[in-house]
Amino acid sequence: MKYNLRMPAVADMERHAKKRIPRFAWEYLSSGISAELGLQRNRTHLEDVQLWPRYLTDVGTIDTSCDLFGHKYDLGLGISPVGLSNMMWPTAERELAKAAQAANIPYTLSTMGTTRLEEIAKLAPDVAWYQLYVPRDREVMKDIINRVKQAKYKALVITVDIPVGAKRDKELKNGLILPFKYTPRIVGQTLRCPTWLMKTLSQGIPRFINLEPYGDLKNIKHLSEFLTQFFMSGVTLERIKEIRALWDGPLLVKGLMCQKDIQQCHEIGIDGVVVSNHGGRQLDGAPSSVQSMQQLDDKLKSDLTIIMDSGVRTGLDIVRCKALGAKAAFSGRSFLFAMAAAGDDGGRQVIEIFRDEMTRTMQQIGCTQFDALNDSWL
């Protein structure tokens, strides 16, 4: 096994991560919104998905590869975008990009990332995807897309499920201020995590480096305020059409849950969707990704490249998502738990955990090829 056996599962990394990073970073990463019912549903509904094992099959060789937009990835697994990833571990974005490149899985950099998008593209030249929060200003949007295109990202992912910045009570109580500042409360929390603190001081305070050319970010106090001011308050089909005209590579829309929305995006030429409830961080009354997948008709699932995220924590979950009709499953928190728990090697380790669990699950149910998984295994 090619990972630390003291932390053989993402759940172990999650528990260890909580001890190694400041409370404000931990609660930003781990929390949902309101009563966190959506966060709970994501896990509960995935865990409720059962698979029929088929024995009497030689499972000595397992093919875990997955084809997405003409690229054959080694696993049906990708890394979801997480804003402020470097706040959870100061080198997270660079190290995850390198780990994804080595493992041949997609890595998605968030617009709210704190590493230059051009640097990430160089570290992951074959697997880098870019997630776009759509700016209100069309010229800013065009410039960002042009930068992404020049950096040769492999796919563009438009996130549409933040029409307004969320009111996340834990972030408000913790005093998380953007741009990131060391207030007395924040300093008190960081002093309890000396390894994280020394690493952060050596790397510099995280900032939205990719957005700095487009405005003064110094007077922004809260993440929700920033999102509301800078980005569209509801991404329209018309704006998505504009982006489609600007971007000639694979284009996905992330955060869709309703069949009608997905159908409309399909009709205007979108290549894929990421079915997601934003990890339970936007609307506590939203359905889980499992529920959303279950209400999609088979034709739409076959016509579009559908990816699932929100709640994915195990290799078994990846297999569940594929059986539900997704082409692949992405996870964000799992990779940041791993970085916080294991440091710079966390990305590599968690990929190996997912690979091991995914392979063993496929062997256990008698499926030798990931692409052969379908609803007959449910």
C-alpha positions in Angstrom: 0.0 0.0 0.0 1.5 3.3 -1.1 0.2 5.5 1.7 0.6 6.1 5.4 -1.1 3.2 7.1 -1.8 5.4 10.2 -4.2 7.2 8.0 -5.6 4.6 5.6 -8.8 6.5 4.8 -10.0 10.0 4.0 -11.9 9.9 7.3 -8.6 9.4 9.2 -7.0 12.3 7.3 -10.0 14.5 8.1 -9.6 13.8 11.9 -5.9 14.4 11.7 -6.3 17.6 9.7 -8.6 19.2 12.3 -5.7 19.1 14.8 -3.1 20.6 12.4 -4.8 23.7 11.0 -6.3 26.8 12.7 -10.0 26.7 13.6 -10.9 29.4 11.0 -9.3 27.3 8.2 -10.8 24.1 9.5 -14.4 25.4 9.7 -14.1 27.1 6.3 -13.1 23.8 4.8 -15.4 21.4 6.7 -18.6 23.3 7.3 -21.7 23.6 5.3 -24.4 26.2 5.8 -27.2 26.8 8.3 -28.0 23.5 10.1 -25.7 21.6 7.6 -28.5 19.3 6.5 -27.3 19.4 2.9 -23.8 18.4 4.0 -25.3 15.4 5.9 -27.5 14.4 3.0 -24.5 14.2 0.6 -22.9 11.5 2.7 -26.1 9.7 3.8 -27.4 9.3 0.3 -24.1 8.1 -1.1 -23.9 5.6 1.7 -27.4 4.4 0.9 -26.4 3.4 -2.6 -25.9 -0.3 -2.7 -24.2 -2.4 -5.3 -24.9 -6.0 -6.4 -21.7 -8.0 -6.3 -21.2 -10.4 -9.2 -18.8 -13.2 -8.4 -17.6 -16.1 -10.7 -15.4 -13.6 -12.5 -11.6 -13.3 -12.8 -10.8 -9.9 -11.3 -7.0 -10.2 -11.4 -6.7 -7.2 -13.7 -8.7 -4.1 -13.2 -8.9 -1.1 -15.5 -9.8 2.1 -13.5 -9.2 4.4 -16.4 -11.8 7.0 -17.6 -12.2 8.9 -20.9 -13.2 12.5 -20.5 -13.3 14.7 -23.6 -10.8 12.6 -25.6 -8.2 12.3 -22.8 -7.8 8.9 -21.1 -7.3 9.5 -17.3 -6.0 6.8 -15.1 -8.9 7.0 -12.6 -12.5 8.0 -12.7 -11.6 10.6 -10.1 -10.8 14.4 -10.3 -10.0 17.2 -7.9 -12.8 19.7 -7.5 -12.1 23.4 -7.2 -11.8 24.8 -3.7 -11.3 28.5 -3.1 -8.5 29.5 -0.8 -7.0 26.0 -0.9 -3.6 27.5 0.3 -5.3 28.7 3.5 -5.8 25.0 4.5 -2.2 24.2 3.6 0.1 26.8 2.2 1.4 24.9 -0.8 -1.9 22.9 -1.5 -2.6 24.2 -5.0 0.9 23.6 -6.4 1.3 20.2 -4.7 -2.1 19.0 -5.8 -1.5 20.1 -9.3 1.8 18.2 -9.3 0.2 15.1 -7.8 -2.6 15.2 -10.3 -0.2 15.4 -13.2 1.8 12.5 -11.9 -1.3 10.4 -11.3 -3.0 11.5 -14.6 -6.3 12.8 -13.1 -7.9 16.2 -13.6 -7.0 19.1 -11.3 -9.4 22.0 -11.2 -8.1 25.4 -10.1 -10.7 27.8 -8.6 -11.1 31.4 -9.6 -10.7 31.9 -5.9 -7.4 30.1 -5.8 -4.3 31.9 -4.6 -1.7 30.6 -7.0 -1.2 32.1 -10.5 -3.2 30.2 -13.0 -0.3 30.3 -15.4 1.9 28.5 -12.8 -0.6 25.8 -12.2 -0.9 25.2 -15.9 2.8 24.6 -16.1 2.8 22.2 -13.2 -0.1 20.2 -14.6 0.1 20.7 -18.4 -1.9 17.6 -19.3 -4.6 17.6 -16.6 -5.3 21.2 -15.6 -8.9 22.4 -15.7 -10.0 25.9 -14.7 -13.2 26.8 -12.8 -14.7 30.2 -13.6 -16.9 32.3 -11.4 -18.4 34.6 -14.0 -17.5 38.3 -13.5 -20.1 41.0 -14.0 -17.7 42.9 -16.2 -17.6 41.3 -19.7 -14.2 42.6 -20.4 -12.8 41.1 -17.2 -14.4 37.8 -18.1 -12.9 37.9 -21.6 -9.5 38.6 -20.3 -9.6 35.8 -17.7 -10.8 33.3 -20.4 -8.0 34.5 -22.7 -5.4 33.9 -20.0 -6.8 30.4 -19.4 -6.7 29.7 -23.1 -3.2 31.0 -23.5 -2.1 28.8 -20.5 -3.6 25.8 -22.4 -6.0 24.6 -19.8 -7.8 21.4 -20.9 -11.3 22.3 -19.8 -13.3 25.3 -18.6 -15.8 24.8 -15.8 -18.4 27.6 -15.2 -19.8 27.6 -11.7 -23.4 28.8 -11.6 -24.7 27.9 -8.1 -23.5 31.0 -6.3 -26.1 33.7 -7.4 -25.4 35.4 -4.1 -22.7 35.0 -1.5 -23.7 32.6 1.2 -24.3 33.5 4.9 -22.1 30.9 6.6 -22.4 31.4 10.3 -19.2 29.7 11.3 -17.2 31.9 9.0 -18.9 35.0 10.4 -18.2 34.0 14.0 -14.6 33.2 13.3 -14.0 36.6 11.8 -12.6 35.3 8.5 -11.7 38.5 6.6 -10.8 38.9 3.0 -8.2 39.9 2.0 -6.7 37.6 4.6 -5.5 39.5 7.7 -4.0 38.5 11.0 -6.5 39.8 13.5 -6.0 39.1 17.2 -8.5 36.2 17.0 -6.8 34.7 14.0 -3.4 35.1 15.5 -4.6 33.2 18.6 -5.8 30.3 16.5 -2.6 30.2 14.4 -0.3 30.0 17.4 -1.9 26.7 18.3 -0.8 25.3 14.9 3.0 26.0 14.7 3.7 23.8 11.7 0.9 25.4 9.7 2.0 28.9 10.8 5.7 28.4 9.9 4.7 27.1 6.5 2.3 30.0 5.9 4.9 32.6 6.9 7.4 31.0 4.5 4.9 31.1 1.6 3.2 34.4 2.3 -0.4 35.3 3.2 -2.9 33.9 0.7 -4.5 36.4 -1.7 -6.6 36.3 -4.8 -3.7 36.8 -7.0 -5.5 36.0 -10.3 -8.1 38.7 -9.6 -5.7 41.5 -8.6 -5.4 42.9 -12.1 -9.1 43.7 -12.1 -9.7 45.8 -9.1 -8.8 46.9 -5.6 -9.4 44.1 -3.2 -8.1 45.8 -0.1 -11.4 47.1 1.2 -13.3 43.8 1.0 -14.2 42.4 4.5 -16.1 39.2 3.9 -16.1 36.5 1.2 -19.9 36.9 0.6 -19.4 40.7 0.0 -16.6 40.0 -2.5 -18.7 37.4 -4.4 -21.7 39.8 -4.6 -19.7 42.8 -5.8 -17.4 41.2 -8.3 -19.4 38.3 -9.8 -22.7 38.0 -11.6 -25.7 37.6 -9.4 -27.1 34.8 -11.4 -25.3 33.4 -14.5 -27.7 33.4 -17.4 -28.0 31.2 -20.5 -27.1 34.2 -22.6 -23.8 34.7 -20.7 -23.0 31.0 -21.0 -23.6 31.3 -24.8 -21.0 34.2 -24.8 -18.5 32.0 -23.0 -19.2 29.2 -25.4 -18.3 31.5 -28.3 -15.0 32.5 -26.6 -13.9 29.0 -25.5 -13.4 26.3 -28.1 -12.3 23.5 -25.7 -14.4 21.3 -23.5 -16.9 23.5 -21.6 -18.8 22.3 -18.5 -21.3 24.0 -16.2 -21.0 23.2 -12.5 -23.7 23.3 -9.9 -26.7 22.2 -12.0 -29.2 19.9 -10.2 -32.4 20.3 -12.1 -33.0 18.3 -15.3 -34.5 21.3 -17.1 -31.4 23.4 -16.4 -29.1 20.6 -17.6 -31.2 20.1 -20.8 -31.1 23.8 -21.6 -27.3 23.8 -21.3 -27.1 20.7 -23.5 -29.1 22.5 -26.2 -26.7 25.5 -26.4 -23.7 23.3 -26.9 -22.3 22.7 -23.4 -20.0 19.6 -23.4 -20.6 18.5 -19.8 -22.1 19.3 -16.4 -20.9 18.8 -12.8 -24.0 17.7 -10.7 -23.2 19.3 -7.4 -24.8 21.2 -4.5 -21.6 23.0 -3.8 -20.7 20.6 -1.0 -23.7 21.6 1.0 -22.3 25.2 1.3 -25.0 27.3 -0.5 -28.5 26.1 0.1 -29.3 23.8 3.1 -32.6 22.7 1.5 -31.0 21.6 -1.8 -31.1 17.9 -2.8 -28.0 15.8 -2.7 -26.1 15.0 -5.8 -27.4 11.4 -5.6 -31.0 12.7 -5.6 -30.2 14.9 -8.6 -28.7 12.0 -10.6 -31.7 9.8 -9.8 -34.1 12.2 -11.4 -32.2 12.6 -14.7 -33.4 10.6 -17.7 -31.1 8.0 -19.3 -30.9 9.9 -22.6 -29.5 13.0 -21.0 -27.0 10.9 -19.1 -25.8 9.3 -22.3 -25.8 12.5 -24.4 -23.7 14.6 -21.9 -20.5 14.1 -19.9 -21.9 14.2 -16.4 -19.6 14.4 -13.4 -20.7 14.2 -9.8 -19.2 15.9 -6.8 -20.3 16.8 -3.2 -19.7 14.2 -0.5 -17.3 11.9 -2.3 -14.9 10.5 0.3 -14.0 6.9 -0.8 -13.2 4.7 -3.7 -16.5 3.0 -3.2 -18.2 6.4 -3.6 -16.6 6.8 -7.0 -17.9 3.4 -8.1 -21.4 4.4 -6.8 -21.3 7.6 -8.8 -20.4 5.7 -12.0 -23.2 3.3 -11.5 -25.6 6.2 -11.0 -24.7 7.4 -14.5 -21.8 9.8 -13.9 -18.7 9.5 -16.1 -16.5 10.4 -13.2 -16.6 11.6 -9.6 -14.7 14.6 -8.2 -13.9 15.5 -4.6 -12.6 18.7 -3.1 -12.5 18.4 0.6 -10.9 15.0 0.6 -7.8 16.4 -1.0 -7.6 19.4 1.4 -8.0 17.1 4.4 -5.1 15.1 3.0 -2.9 18.2 2.5 -3.6 19.4 6.0 -3.1 16.0 7.5 0.0 14.9 5.6 1.6 18.1 4.3 3.1 18.3 0.8 2.8 14.6 0.2 -0.9 14.5 1.1 -2.2 14.8 -2.5 -0.2 11.8 -3.6 -1.3 9.7 -0.6 -5.0 10.4 -1.0 -4.9 9.6 -4.7 -3.4 6.2 -3.8 -6.1 5.7 -1.1 -8.8 6.3 -3.7 -7.0 4.1 -6.2 -6.7 1.2 -3.8 -10.4 1.5 -2.5 -11.7 1.9 -6.1 -9.8 -1.1 -7.3 -10.8 -3.3 -4.4 -14.5 -2.3 -4.8 -14.5 -3.2 -8.5 -12.9 -6.5 -7.7 -15.4 -7.2 -5.0 -18.4 -6.6 -7.3 -16.9 -8.4 -10.2 -16.4 -5.4 -12.6 -13.1 -5.4 -14.4 -13.5 -2.1 -16.3 -14.6 1.2 -14.8 -16.3 2.3 -18.1 -18.5 -0.9 -17.9 -20.1 0.2 -14.7 -23.8 1.2 -15.1 -27.1 1.0 -13.3 -27.3 -2.8 -13.6 -24.9 -2.9 -10.6 -27.3 -0.9 -8.5 
